[in-house]
């Protein structure tokens, strides 16, 4: 017995270690935690400060960069950006852009490029770009003009390459925000809406493949409405003859019971259709601990994974109907409940935004052509580290006439390297 005991103990140790390794290799990672970030402020419950509509205006990009940095430091991993559009958005101030001709025109094209680049530089893990056609471009709601389908599709084709080129390493597309149609629509409208989903999904998969896209579904009216909408979406996607999305995006109600019941209804509906895809919760109550517990309960009791949870800046008890919370956003309730990690440090208030001034080096004539390349000069009080964190580059040379450091022009900076007769100092 004495000789066999070490062997038995060794066998137990080996079996235990093997079990632990196997468990670690099959452990399901927690969902990514993120936020919908479409506006840089919501003064008086208003929607007039849309990021893409105003990114070219003085001070907006600097503020958004500070908000991005603060949210990333607060544990926000992913972002969701709605790109609302209509044929002609002239006179609209709430963040919508024009899509006439299927083209994102200036200045909004450059605004989107700069925003995507800033999200990438801020270190976010993933960004989802959501298409939100409005007015008679919108297939849901009863105002749809079917002649706008080609415009909407060409707009997707035009914008997607910008997302892939300038956004973070992982990017996703929601082809139609809350695009799962309800059966209580008229038969004519329901047929138009399902046809829109079918054609859009078919075109996208044929052109780009289906690995990075889906069509989201709202679930705010409870489990019955959610199941009905989702089934209509599944039917429309199946009619395309293309593979289904690799995940389904749902937007539950802003309460514990509502969230849990809707997620369970989604799970049951997809299971009845033989679909095992994971879920993304694309919109959820702002920093809500009971809702986070409901999601945790669903994860613990269902075999269907939840890949990502993104809050919407609205709480169930807020004073506004749409968006009461201005960024930078916090996600503490979702981090602590769904990942087990402690809440990050508080966000500084107010945020500190780097400011810039203009100067003219002695060797540069004040009347230099506005089209000449512009060096970027850091004053002696600027460190290479602080400058690199802003412009994404390190110093390459020193001037011989002063103690300032010179960096080459970088396109995409706030100044775009084309200021007349001067240089940018920080």
Secondary structure, DSSP 8 states (H G I E B T S, - for coil): -HHHHHHHHHHHHHHHHHHHHHHHHH-----EEEEE--BS--GGG----BHHHHTTSTTHHHHHHHHHHHHHHTT--EEEEEEEEES--TT--SS-EE-GGG---TTHHHHHHHHHHHHHHHT-SEEEEEEEE-GGG-SSSS---GGGHHHHHHHHHHHHHHHHHHS-SEEEEESSTT----TTS-HHHHHHHHHHHHHHHHHHHHHH-STTEE--EEETT-HHHHHHHHHHHHHHHHHTTS---SEEEEEE-SSHHHHHHHHHHHHHHHHHTT---EEEEEEE-TT-HHHHHHHHHHHHH-SS-EEEEEE-S--TT-SSSS----SS---HHHHHHHH---------SS------EEE--TTS-TT--TTS---EEE-TT--HHHHHHHHS----EE-SSSS-EEE---TTSTTTT--TT-EEE-
